[in-house]
Amino acid sequence: MPDHSEAHRLAHRLGPHVVGQRVVVRRVLPGETGPSGGPAMTDVLGICLRWSDGECVVQPESGPAITIAVADIVSGKPVPPRASPRLRVTPRECQLRASALWPDLVTEPLGDWVLRTSATATARRANSVLAYGPAGVEDAYDRVVDHYDRPIAQVQHGTPEHALFRDHGWVAEGETVFLLASVARIVRTQPPDLAPARLEPAGPGLVRARVDDVATGVAAYADDWVGFRGLEVTQTHQGRGLGLAVMAALVEWGAAQGATTAYLQVLADNAPARRLYEGMGFATHHGYCYLAPARRP
């Protein structure tokens, strides 16, 4: 027969197995009376630090850890982890932070939209309007068309902005996903048979990691975030871990600058790249597409 504490454990799905997990615990407050005249109870939400010697120790999000006698637990269960603060950042803020990857980027607000232009970069991210949310300007569409020789809009699917440009006959030019990760949790294993990638300056605030002339990538640090772009491995050298070696060097550089959040953007249909990044700990934050006027024959 189970003892008293074991019976409690079976009833509320708690026990030593939840140490390190986020839990909610309802407990009796000994000697106190509740509103109905019965025992007073309260809930504790936090990370279970210890379950031993008849006690459960829970660390709330703020304040000191709380020690609870197992015999005083009425019910409880593990609960899903709270969403990472990084994943609660808005897509628009992510994209604005990513501007650090283009040091010569010229931006011009158009209401809440952002006109972006670079004299040196060919990437669409650096030469398009960021149309996340309503512009709040009546002639925003016409001003986008007038601003660029060939206008491109970065929008999210299913939004009024997506519908606006599509209604003007614009067509999709690529699906992309924005990935985020905690720098501290990124897996950055250096392939054992490869020398570490060499770091070199790549422009104001930028660094490039290189493995000979067959693999390269660029990183930028700003305001606690480190971003990556231009990861390339020559076709004849793919499958040897060179991309991982480049990313490991760039992440280490970002960590040394003080970055806690890492980001990058990759084509949605680039399965090998997505496997690499997701294996390192990156998670999809949001997806988007580029729209441009249909080319006329």
Helices and strands as residue ranges (DSSP letters): H 4-12, G 16-18, E 22-33, E 39-52, E 55-59, E 66-69, G 70-72, E 73-78, G 85-88, H 91-97, G 98-101, E 106-110, E 113-117, G 124-126, E 129-130, H 140-147, E 153-155, H 160-167, E 170-182, G 183-185, E 198-203, E 206-211, E 215-222, E 225-233, G 235-237, H 242-257, E 261-267, H 271-280, E 283-293
